[in-house]
Amino acid sequence: MADSQANPSAQSELMDEDEPFFSNLDIFLFSLIAGLLIYWFIFRKKTEPIPEFKKLESTAPTTRETSFIDKMKKTGKNIVVFYGSQTGTAEEFANRLAKDAHRYGMKGMAADPEEYDLSELSRLPEIENSIAIFCMATYGEGDPTDNAQDFYDWLQEGDADFTGVKYTVFALGNKTYEHYNAMGKYVDKRMAELGAQRIFDLGMGDDDGNLEEDFVSWREQFWPAVCEHFGVEATGEESSIRQYELKVHTDLNMNKIYTGELGRHKSFESQKPPFDSKNPFLAPVTVNRKLNKAGDRHLMHLELDITGSKIRYESGDHVAVYPINDSVIVNRIGDLLGVDLDAVISLNNLDEESNKKHPFPCPTTYRTALTHYLDITNSPRTNVLYELAQYATDPKDQENMRKMASSSPEGKALYQSWVLDSCRNILAILEDLPSLRPPIDHLCELLPRLQARYYSIASSSKVHPNSIHVCAVVVEYKTKTGRVNKGVATNWLKNKMPTDNGHKATVPMYIRKSQFRLPFKSTNPVIMIGPGTGIAPFMGFIQERGWLKEQGKDVGETVLYYGCRYKNEDFLYQEELEEFEKTGVLTALNVAFSRDQAEKVYVQHLLKKNKEVVWRLIHTDNAHIYICGDARNMARDVQNAFYEIAEELGGMSRTQAVDYIKKLMTKGRYSQDVWS
């Protein structure tokens, strides 16, 4: 559109050079240009996208069928499993439930709520013995996942009549978070309010414990309840059912092959905005430096260049990056299975009506699939072991794999110790079970997709509009089997140097908006608590408060509580923070060095030490509190410290103190960006 705007102005400049007397030709040309301009202006107005929130009916591409009811009728399905998934687990569970249905003489389909018109749920009773299952993950502070946002909004606003609709919900969450399984609980409650019939109790999956075990236990009880409800019996079919068939390409033009793109073919070669999870931007790495001065860990600061991408971000947002797997692991899998990793293949869905034609972009090579598209480093879930068991030639291996996939206490204990506690990934399993050599295409079908990794942005767009800063710690640890496991994304990022043999190192990325925001009024004080890499979003916050000051704005007190192990080893951003304190951007810099003395000191200890100032800021001055970092211990300990301060200085009971902090959360004055 910029080009078409440029042409008329160029022509008008030419006309300024003309003689003041117009010939008939001049008048004709002038009229023609004017007419074209008017036509262009009207046409442009019509095609300009309206920047409003996408409603359900507009989310599906026009080529797709938005009626899941019509699709179910056409394909003889009676079970639909909707998933709200951020990291792929809920989608994986939905696929497993849809696949399960055949064992009970039923047919299921997994469905992304973003692709269908969910107001059609009221039509579900048109299909005999039908059920809607919802596998709903909760993201962040009790939020729906991106793909379930429209469904959530519609449920809140809608007044549909779901009489006769039968449903159940399995929720995925993490107990260490304040709003544990909020999305699953909401869908379960709201469906009942709208008249639907719950045919099995809400399942609660806890990722802080053993999510897989929670799911398997729920599923083992769910299916018998379904059979009883509909008066059907299990068919006894326990055989593995393939969802995709392998096609090997021998004469395909190499230009048609996916080499790591996530959506549009060749999208990494010709980049086009807008950039999102299906169309990430390849951001060049301009800075990659080690932050810690000593110690055995590697903490790093990276800067990603987003110049010309039209990407906008706010302090507190997350940057999502798509990593790639270690080639050493990929090659070892290829060697063990005795396959040519460079064979060009497609895995095509046997259900031709399915929206999901392939498990990952096809055609591609096994090498690309194992490098870019599949998760080969996490411990495989029990369904993968169950499906692969048939390929073990040693009956003992086969028995143990099936046992681990069962819901027996012995099987669960074996899966916990041999797979989870030992951190065995698929390569370790293949190495430790020499009789297990599955066909690589079935393995690729079963492995989950490699997911984007989210990092809190460590910069402010007011100060760095064309750059996104990341602060991360490289993950590397020894397992019980003596192997060294490495974090996929952090080890990949560690090696992303600004220039690599003359080539620019790039990172596929997009922005995920967050609710973690500075107060609307700059005069509100802020208390930021972020030990370790939890400092990341606060670097952005502090930069922004400094920028506001430079603009002549009145800025409230800016207080930071930071923690690390040793002052001379891993005090991240020490020079920058001390400079912010010197210039008055940071009102107070409180640092807990946990191991510099005999008794460990953490951020919660400093909060309690400064309790009078903390209480004044919160209770009198309307301060906003921000916490970033570890959810399991730190966030909980900090919250308890606030309870104690409220009890002591606010004269409250524990119950009142808990309510007081809850009210701050409701008002948006107590925000957390935590992970476990």
BADRENLUM-513962 format. One line per field, with one value per residue (C-alpha): x, y, z. Coordinates in Angstrom, 3 decimals. Each point is the difference from the previous one (the first is absolute). Layout:
% BADRENLUM-513962
c1 c(X, ...);
c2 c(Y, ...);
c3 c(Z, ...);
END
This chain:
% BADRENLUM-513962
c1 c(0.000, 2.952, 0.959, -3.440, 0.068, 3.379, -1.022, -2.669, 2.237, 2.820, -2.363, -1.190, 3.655, 0.428, -3.062, 1.437, 2.789, -2.484, -0.917, -2.900, -2.136, -1.871, -0.573, -2.975, 2.360, 1.142, -3.596, -0.818, 3.048, -0.724, -3.618, 1.175, 2.508, -2.562, -2.514, 2.529, 0.907, -3.648, -0.593, 3.160, -0.972, -3.480, 1.367, 2.658, -2.584, -2.011, 2.885, 1.633, -0.261, -2.114, 2.157, -2.550, 0.157, -0.488, -3.263, -0.482, -1.528, 2.878, 2.860, -0.111, 1.521, -2.693, 1.188, -0.703, -3.266, -0.979, -2.811, 1.399, -3.537, -0.144, 3.480, -0.937, -3.123, 1.923, 2.711, -2.182, 1.633, -1.897, 2.708, 1.655, 2.989, 0.739, 3.366, 1.290, 3.749, 3.001, 2.859, -1.588, -0.821, -3.771, -0.020, 1.918, -2.500, -2.906, 1.477, 0.417, -3.624, -1.240, 2.070, -1.298, -3.591, 0.435, 0.497, -3.576, -1.568, -0.058, 1.807, 1.718, 1.593, 2.316, -0.874, 1.630, -2.733, 1.624, -0.905, -3.683, -3.183, -0.637, -3.483, -0.851, 0.460, -3.747, -0.455, 2.067, -3.096, -0.869, 2.757, -0.871, 2.116, 2.052, 2.364, 2.065, 3.243, 2.053, 3.737, 0.666, 3.369, 0.323, 2.679, 1.666, -2.206, -3.071, -0.286, -1.269, 2.569, 0.284, -2.065, -2.807, -0.256, -2.913, -1.860, 0.509, -1.283, -2.989, -0.847, 0.109, -2.197, -2.227, -3.339, -0.162, -2.329, 1.996, -2.902, 0.677, 3.741, 2.133, 3.493, 3.000, 3.147, 3.613, 1.928, 3.765, 1.816, 2.616, -0.736, 2.784, -1.968, -2.584, -2.746, 0.414, -1.997, -2.163, -0.881, -1.057, -2.073, -1.684, -0.939, -1.334, -2.133, -1.184, -1.073, -2.206, -1.442, -0.976, -1.939, 2.517, 0.163, 3.322, 0.420, 3.286, 1.758, 2.474, 3.526, 2.798, 3.470, 2.903, 3.253, 1.785, -0.665, -0.479, -2.319, 0.226, -1.066, -2.900, -1.189, 0.370, -1.857, -2.844, -0.232, -0.099, -3.130, -1.519, -0.456, -1.840, -2.325, -0.687, -0.714, -2.409, -1.694, -0.636, -0.365, 2.891, 2.856, 3.715, 0.837, 3.139, 2.083, 3.295, 1.929, 1.982, -1.802, 2.085, -1.264, 2.386, 1.376, 3.534, 0.736, 3.628, 0.791, 2.717, -0.332, -1.248, 1.433, 2.145, -1.646, -3.292, 1.443, -0.466, 3.323, -1.194, -2.738, -3.009, -2.782, 0.338, 2.574, 3.160, -1.223, 3.552, 1.284, -2.689, -1.147, -3.393, -1.703, -2.032, 2.212, -1.513, 0.271, -0.622, 2.131, 2.964, 2.457, 3.656, 1.625, 3.763, 1.968, 1.965, 1.326, 0.711, 2.011, 0.565, -1.421, 1.602, 3.630, 0.733, -1.557, -0.944, -3.226, -0.373, -2.403, -0.385, -1.382, -1.116, -1.324, -2.245, -0.344, -3.616, 0.688, -2.457, -2.175, -2.899, 0.165, -1.142, 0.459, -0.588, 2.092, -1.175, -0.816, 1.562, 2.092, -0.568, 2.901, -0.009, 3.167, 1.456, 1.209, 3.628, 1.288, 1.952, -3.290, -1.661, 2.894, 0.139, -3.741, 0.597, 2.952, -1.883, -2.979, 2.207, -1.755, 0.962, -0.960, 0.064, -2.761, -2.828, -3.331, -3.564, -2.205, -3.555, -3.088, -2.063, -3.099, -0.324, -2.594, 2.354, 1.193, 3.382, 1.411, 3.464, 1.477, 2.595, 0.687, 0.404, 1.677, 3.228, 2.887, 0.279, 2.985, -2.064, -2.899, 2.276, 1.936, -2.736, -3.398, 0.110, 0.712, 2.777, 1.416, -2.955, -0.983, -2.606, -3.525, -1.490, -2.003, 3.236, 1.452, -3.216, -0.053, 3.724, -0.108, -1.120, 3.398, 2.086, 1.259, 0.818, -3.295, 1.266, 0.537, -3.426, -1.626, 1.713, -0.923, -3.655, 0.080, 1.309, -2.925, -2.567, -1.728, 1.212, 1.926, 2.990, -0.085, -0.316, 2.928, 2.139, -0.797, 0.755, 3.377, 1.256, -1.202, -0.768, 2.416, 2.779, -0.791, 0.108, -0.826, -0.798, 3.701, 0.817, -2.923, 1.216, 3.551, -1.146, -2.435, 2.117, -2.907, -2.133, 0.485, -3.279, -0.567, 1.094, -3.215, -2.129, 2.372, -0.349, -3.793, -0.011, 2.495, -1.524, 0.832, 2.994, -1.456, 0.997, 1.745, -1.194, 2.299, -0.927, 1.266, 2.833, -0.384, -2.401, -1.262, 0.063, 3.790, 0.634, -2.770, 1.992, 1.539, -1.248, 2.216, 0.020, 1.553, 0.316, 1.977, 1.401, -1.560, 2.329, -0.154, 1.096, -2.718, -0.187, 1.196, 3.209, -1.047, 0.258, -3.294, 0.055, -2.839, -0.971, -0.584, 2.631, 2.860, -1.096, -0.184, 3.395, 1.602, -1.812, 2.871, -0.698, 2.139, 0.627, 2.569, -1.300, -3.642, -2.447, -1.284, -3.799, -2.719, -3.604, -2.157, -3.326, -1.522, -2.540, -1.881, -0.090, -2.065, 3.251, -0.115, 1.325, -2.714, -1.983, 0.869, 3.752, -0.351, -0.888, 2.979, 1.144, 1.550, 1.746, 1.184, 2.056, 2.921, 2.261, -1.278, -3.275, 1.709, -0.829, -3.331, 1.182, 2.896, -2.736, -2.078, 2.979, 1.040, -3.566, -0.220, 3.325, -1.392, -3.165, 2.191, 1.933, -3.335, -0.577, -2.680, -0.527, 1.099, -0.748, 2.485, 1.634, 1.198, 1.796, 0.610, 2.501, 1.735, 2.959, 2.519, 3.194, 0.667, 3.200, -1.374, -3.572, -1.209, -1.727, -0.019, 1.937, 1.475, -3.332, -1.947, 2.545, -0.085, -3.839, 0.269, 2.619, -2.152, -3.091, -1.973, 0.136, -1.080, 1.329, 2.109, -0.271, 2.132, -0.016, 3.235, -1.183, 3.400, 2.378, -0.479, -0.535, -3.773, -1.887, -1.705, -2.786, -2.211, -2.830, 2.418, 0.815, -3.717, -0.616, 3.076, -1.405, -3.584, -0.878, 0.983, -1.670, -3.260, -0.056, 0.480, -2.785, -2.528, 0.399, 1.621, -1.918, 3.099, -0.191, 1.818, 1.697, 1.547, 1.983, 1.840, -0.456, -3.622, 0.600, 2.022, 0.857, -3.436, -1.648, 2.584, -0.349, -3.797, 0.330, 2.331, -2.711, -2.570, 2.291, 0.573, -3.761, -0.610, 2.688, -0.372, -3.618, -1.182, -1.705, -0.654, 1.481, -3.403, -0.327, 3.576, -0.680, -3.172, 1.920, 2.598, -2.780, -1.700, 3.272, 0.125, -3.579, 0.793, 3.062, 2.367, 1.666, 1.248, 2.074, 2.034, 1.146, 1.038, 0.765);
c2 c(0.000, 2.334, -0.257, 1.026, 2.961, 1.056, 0.104, 2.705, 2.323, -0.595, 0.926, 3.169, 1.068, -0.415, 2.129, 2.836, 0.196, 0.430, 3.225, 1.887, -0.356, -3.302, -1.626, -2.322, -2.932, 1.484, 0.368, -3.553, -1.409, 2.075, -1.266, -3.565, 0.269, 1.672, -2.733, -2.698, 1.647, 0.180, -3.612, -1.134, 1.884, -1.572, -3.445, 0.293, 0.943, -3.110, -2.435, 1.465, -2.575, 1.065, -0.226, -1.643, -3.138, -3.150, -1.706, -3.725, -0.069, 1.936, -2.019, -2.907, 0.423, 0.137, -3.202, -1.945, -1.394, 1.820, -2.400, -2.804, -1.492, -0.355, -1.496, -2.497, -1.041, -0.358, -2.168, -1.989, 1.452, 0.296, 1.282, 3.396, 0.921, 3.736, 1.114, 3.270, -0.483, 2.302, -2.492, -2.885, -2.277, 0.585, -0.582, -3.239, -1.164, 0.913, -2.112, -2.924, 0.205, 0.248, -3.080, -1.875, 0.220, -2.875, -2.437, 0.676, -0.228, 3.794, 2.472, 3.122, 3.139, 2.506, 3.628, 3.397, 2.381, 2.781, -1.799, -0.622, 1.854, -1.164, 1.491, -3.253, -1.955, 0.343, -2.227, -2.866, -1.990, -0.446, -2.659, -3.173, -0.949, 3.173, 1.604, 3.171, -0.403, 3.068, -0.292, 3.496, 1.333, 3.147, 2.490, 2.714, 1.576, -2.157, 0.982, -2.099, -1.183, 2.051, -2.449, -0.110, 3.771, 0.533, -3.006, 1.352, 3.468, -1.540, -2.176, 3.088, 2.126, -2.729, -1.274, -3.174, -2.848, -3.217, -2.187, -3.589, 0.605, -2.534, 1.052, -0.483, 2.027, -0.905, 3.002, 0.463, 2.276, 0.306, 0.080, 2.467, 2.692, 2.159, -0.744, -3.759, -1.453, 3.137, -0.491, -3.648, 0.812, 2.901, -2.038, -2.801, 2.406, 2.111, -2.972, -1.213, 3.516, 0.035, -3.237, -2.648, -3.335, -0.912, -3.740, -0.327, 2.028, 2.743, -1.440, 2.001, -0.358, 1.394, 0.589, 0.675, -3.647, -2.541, 1.301, -3.200, -2.134, 2.366, -0.275, -3.791, -0.521, 2.322, -1.612, -3.541, 0.976, 2.220, -2.622, -2.564, 2.838, 0.802, -3.670, -0.147, 3.245, -1.121, -3.696, -0.992, -2.438, 0.249, -1.760, -1.418, 1.432, 0.947, -0.034, 3.006, 2.128, 2.079, 3.498, 0.811, -1.958, 0.333, 1.191, -0.016, 2.517, -1.030, 2.608, 3.132, 3.396, 1.080, 3.448, -1.524, -1.429, 1.572, 0.743, 1.266, 2.522, -0.182, 1.153, 1.352, -1.798, 2.112, 2.481, 0.284, 1.064, 2.591, 1.449, 1.734, 1.607, -0.391, -2.318, -2.492, -3.612, -1.383, 2.621, 0.888, 2.782, -0.916, 2.531, 0.487, -0.348, 3.221, -0.647, -3.242, 0.473, -1.955, 1.819, -1.832, 0.668, -3.469, -3.277, -3.144, 1.344, 2.020, 2.949, 1.959, 3.223, -0.024, 2.791, -0.770, 2.558, 0.552, 2.943, 0.098, -2.817, 2.230, -1.976, 2.025, -0.979, 1.407, -0.409, -3.193, -1.892, -3.374, -0.853, -3.510, -1.654, -3.204, -1.977, -2.945, -3.327, -1.003, -1.698, -2.522, -1.415, 0.044, -1.893, -2.546, -0.792, -0.436, -2.333, -2.141, -0.420, -0.548, 2.563, 2.547, 3.223, 1.903, -2.080, 2.312, -1.055, 1.055, -1.338, 0.349, -0.170, -3.111, 2.022, 2.104, 2.265, 1.026, 3.614, -1.334, -1.500, -0.741, -0.207, 2.613, 1.904, -2.472, -0.938, 0.145, -2.247, -2.095, 2.189, 3.208, -1.580, -1.159, 3.287, 2.625, -1.540, -2.763, -0.032, -2.565, 1.191, -0.185, -3.307, -1.684, -0.426, -3.421, -0.213, 0.205, -2.919, -1.971, 0.454, -0.733, -3.136, -2.168, 0.546, -1.330, -3.491, -0.865, -1.058, 1.443, 3.460, -0.203, -0.930, 2.827, 2.614, -1.062, -0.126, 3.600, 1.090, -1.698, 1.518, -2.723, 1.310, -2.115, 1.377, 3.612, -0.461, -1.511, 2.886, 2.522, -1.511, -1.375, 2.833, 3.174, -0.116, -1.255, 2.748, -2.501, 1.513, -2.087, -0.410, -1.306, -2.447, -1.306, -0.317, -1.831, -2.334, -1.491, -2.223, 3.074, 1.183, 1.553, 1.220, 3.638, 1.186, -1.383, 1.596, 3.354, -0.367, -0.581, 2.600, 3.344, 3.218, 2.053, 3.077, 3.656, 1.137, 3.184, 2.570, 3.170, 2.938, 1.846, 3.357, 2.888, 0.820, 3.697, -0.237, -2.907, 0.089, -2.168, -2.427, -2.721, -1.015, -3.495, -1.152, -3.767, -2.693, -2.926, -3.273, -2.982, -2.824, -3.575, -2.662, -3.098, -2.078, 2.075, 1.789, 3.767, 1.574, 3.465, 2.499, 0.217, 3.745, 1.409, -2.086, 0.937, 3.706, -0.155, -0.825, 2.768, 2.435, 3.294, -1.035, -3.624, -0.341, 3.178, -1.118, 1.751, -2.356, 0.212, -1.160, -0.771, 1.991, 1.714, 1.982, -1.267, 2.819, -0.115, 1.491, 0.837, 3.787, 3.115, 2.111, 2.235, 2.956, 0.536, 1.608, -3.386, -1.535, -3.460, -2.808, -2.539, -3.353, -2.111, -2.199, -1.645, 0.271, 1.268, 3.405, -0.084, 1.893, 2.464, 1.123, 1.070, 1.605, 1.956, 1.167, 1.193, 1.859, 1.681, 0.979, 1.426, 2.109, 1.300, 1.027, 2.172, -2.290, -0.283, -3.562, -1.752, -1.978, -2.866, -2.710, -3.225, -3.148, -2.162, -3.200, -2.085, -2.414, 2.047, 3.716, -0.635, -2.872, 0.337, 3.527, 0.485, 3.484, 1.337, 3.033, 0.964, -0.344, 1.987, 2.730, 0.084, 0.390, 2.760, 2.015, -0.414, -2.128, -2.790, 1.371, -3.052, -2.967, -2.836, -3.043, -3.326, -1.975, -3.403, -1.681, 2.824, -0.770, -3.082, 0.502, 0.190, 3.329, 0.215, 2.793, -0.792, 0.622, 3.483, 0.769, -0.824, 1.966, 3.082, -0.714, 3.587, 1.484, -2.882, 0.398, 3.793, -0.450, -2.587, 1.234, 3.769, 0.767, -2.423, -1.884, -2.753, -3.238, -2.143, -3.440, -1.883, -3.316, -3.391, -0.852, -3.036, 1.597, 3.655, 1.330, -1.902, 1.160, 3.615, -0.214, -1.345, 2.915, 2.435, -1.848, 0.370, 3.718, 0.587, -1.918, 1.834, 3.570, -0.125, -1.699, -2.753, -3.682, -2.455, -0.342, 3.791, 0.285, -2.659, 1.870, 3.289, -1.401, -1.678, 3.409, 1.494, -2.770, 0.693, 3.717, -0.801, 1.238, -3.375, -1.619, -3.118, -1.230, -3.343, -3.436, -3.338);
c3 c(0.000, 0.662, -3.661, -1.226, 2.366, -1.367, -3.677, 0.105, 2.005, -2.492, -2.816, 1.739, 0.388, -3.766, -0.605, 2.082, -2.550, -2.925, -1.760, 1.633, -3.191, -0.336, -3.380, -0.574, 0.516, 3.326, 1.143, -1.087, 1.791, 3.089, 0.086, -0.484, 2.863, 2.262, -0.840, 0.710, 3.313, 1.079, -1.049, 1.809, 3.152, 0.115, -0.853, 2.673, 2.605, -0.796, 0.280, 3.083, 2.791, 2.938, 3.113, 2.233, 2.135, -2.051, 0.759, -0.247, -3.424, -1.581, 1.432, -2.428, -3.465, -2.665, -1.638, 3.165, 1.149, 3.206, 0.859, 2.113, 0.155, -3.794, -0.004, 2.747, -1.913, -3.254, 1.586, 2.401, 3.131, 3.278, 2.342, -0.391, 2.173, 0.137, 1.328, 1.436, -0.347, 0.403, 0.072, -1.897, 2.967, -0.013, -3.769, 0.528, 2.660, -2.301, -2.801, 2.378, 1.146, -3.607, -0.845, 3.083, -1.255, -2.481, 2.884, 1.028, -3.435, -0.286, -2.254, 1.273, -1.425, 1.676, -0.771, 0.456, 1.258, -2.022, -3.239, 0.662, 0.840, 3.561, 0.120, -1.831, 3.236, 0.528, -3.103, 1.448, 1.170, -3.731, 0.049, 1.871, 3.055, -0.398, 2.510, 0.031, 1.951, 0.914, 0.761, 1.302, 1.127, 2.111, -0.982, 2.095, 2.640, -0.546, -3.673, -2.897, -2.542, -3.203, -2.070, 2.605, 0.573, -2.420, 1.431, 3.534, -0.987, -1.749, 3.023, 2.231, -2.245, -1.418, 1.199, -2.082, 0.869, 0.379, 1.103, -1.053, -0.522, 1.876, 1.022, 2.248, 0.665, 0.712, 1.319, -0.321, 2.424, 2.695, 3.734, 0.719, -1.844, 1.710, -2.550, -0.188, -2.922, -0.187, -3.678, 0.360, 3.078, -1.802, -3.106, 2.224, 2.053, -2.953, -2.143, 2.872, 0.474, -3.685, 0.432, -1.118, 1.823, 1.636, -0.543, 1.877, 2.687, -0.814, -0.245, 1.627, -1.506, 2.031, -1.865, 3.282, 0.918, -2.770, -2.700, -2.032, 2.970, 0.771, -3.596, -0.251, 3.322, -1.089, -3.437, 1.455, 1.973, -2.669, -2.730, 2.190, 1.078, -3.680, -0.741, 2.916, -1.007, -3.588, 0.758, -2.260, 0.567, -0.716, -3.268, 1.577, -2.850, 1.598, -3.247, -1.088, -2.543, -2.355, -0.620, -2.871, -2.921, -1.295, -3.522, -1.103, -2.767, -2.412, -2.725, 1.776, -0.901, 2.981, -0.171, 1.170, 3.226, 3.440, 1.684, 3.387, -0.830, 2.314, -2.288, -3.515, -2.151, -0.537, 2.651, 1.380, -3.411, -0.761, 3.310, 0.074, 3.018, 2.143, 2.023, 2.423, 1.192, -3.501, -1.721, 2.244, -0.845, -0.489, 2.336, -0.358, 3.261, 0.530, 3.526, 1.883, 3.171, 3.176, 3.012, 2.906, 0.907, 1.399, 1.124, -1.883, -1.510, -3.198, 0.249, -3.201, -1.454, -3.649, -2.188, -2.979, -2.789, -1.141, -2.344, -2.911, 1.384, 1.163, 3.282, 3.014, 3.622, 3.474, 3.148, 1.697, -3.214, -0.845, -3.007, -1.360, -1.810, -2.054, 0.773, -1.893, 1.383, 0.416, -3.183, 2.139, 1.399, -3.438, -1.631, 2.830, -0.422, -3.735, 0.666, 2.538, -2.327, -3.031, -2.204, -2.602, 1.763, -3.286, -1.592, -1.120, 1.494, 0.738, 2.776, -1.317, 2.221, -0.720, 0.877, -3.141, 1.627, 2.802, 0.108, 1.103, -3.183, 1.454, 3.525, -1.076, -3.253, -2.898, -2.275, 1.988, 1.033, 3.160, 0.909, -0.217, 1.918, 2.849, -0.004, -0.365, 0.577, 2.631, 3.733, 0.428, 3.333, 2.415, 1.577, -2.236, 1.359, 0.751, -3.245, -2.008, 1.999, -0.448, -3.785, -0.399, 2.204, -2.946, -1.650, 2.913, -0.899, 3.625, 1.718, 3.330, -1.569, -1.616, 3.310, 1.918, -2.607, 0.104, 3.792, 0.166, -2.175, 2.268, 2.998, 2.386, 3.052, -1.030, -3.552, 1.188, 2.396, -2.783, -2.389, 2.772, 0.898, -3.337, -2.265, 1.972, 2.960, -2.278, -2.573, -2.874, -3.371, -3.089, -0.854, 3.512, -0.250, -3.373, 1.394, 3.143, -1.809, -2.823, -1.094, -0.743, -3.570, -1.214, -3.570, 0.010, -1.675, 2.876, 2.522, -1.802, 0.066, 3.764, 1.234, 1.046, -1.831, 1.098, 1.691, 0.122, 3.191, 1.742, 1.614, 1.875, -2.068, 1.759, -1.773, -0.518, -3.493, 0.963, 0.284, -2.407, -2.657, -2.438, 2.448, 2.350, 2.909, 1.492, 3.262, 0.533, 1.802, -1.990, 1.183, 0.360, 2.552, 0.631, 0.170, 2.209, -2.953, -0.216, -3.207, -0.396, -1.046, -1.544, -0.262, -3.684, -0.304, 2.368, -1.433, -3.517, 0.949, 1.742, -3.369, -1.900, -0.463, -1.865, -2.966, -0.747, -2.813, -1.606, 0.276, 2.303, 2.683, 0.162, 2.382, -1.117, 2.434, 0.662, 2.878, 2.509, 1.722, 3.776, 2.828, 1.821, -0.386, 1.727, 1.709, -2.339, 2.251, 0.116, 3.451, 1.552, 1.803, -1.137, 2.052, -2.256, 1.344, -2.395, 1.051, -2.616, -3.567, 1.546, -0.365, -3.760, -0.227, 2.643, -2.202, -2.439, 2.777, 1.373, -3.487, -0.585, 3.338, -0.909, -3.406, 1.631, 2.292, -3.008, -1.572, 3.075, 1.445, 3.732, 0.881, 3.300, 2.060, -1.919, 2.385, -0.981, 2.030, -1.823, 1.085, -1.145, 1.511, 0.271, -0.538, -1.951, -2.060, -1.284, 0.810, -3.381, -1.547, 3.016, -1.815, -1.606, 3.260, 2.023, -2.665, 0.151, 3.776, -0.305, -2.434, 2.205, -2.489, 2.604, 3.366, 1.832, -1.136, 2.539, -0.798, 1.860, -0.495, 1.163, 0.422, 0.913, 3.702, 2.175, 0.211, -3.289, -0.732, -2.584, -1.353, 2.463, 2.902, -1.347, -0.443, 3.657, 1.047, -1.792, 1.077, 1.081, -3.372, -1.863, 1.939, -0.531, -3.746, -0.232, 2.526, -0.227, -3.343, -2.254, -1.167, -2.619, 0.831, -2.674, 0.479, -2.623, 0.218, 1.619, 0.837, 2.160, 2.814, -0.499, -1.007, 2.843, 2.581, -1.167, 0.260, 3.541, 0.828, -1.144, 2.152, 3.019, -0.660, -0.325, 3.243, 1.939, -1.290, -1.125, 3.188, -1.991, 0.602, -2.540, -1.715, -0.305, -1.290, -2.671, -1.034, -0.083, -2.457, -2.041, -0.363, -1.238, -2.624, -1.082, -0.353, -2.117, 2.701, 0.667, -3.218, -0.550, -2.958, 1.365, -1.219, 1.606);
END
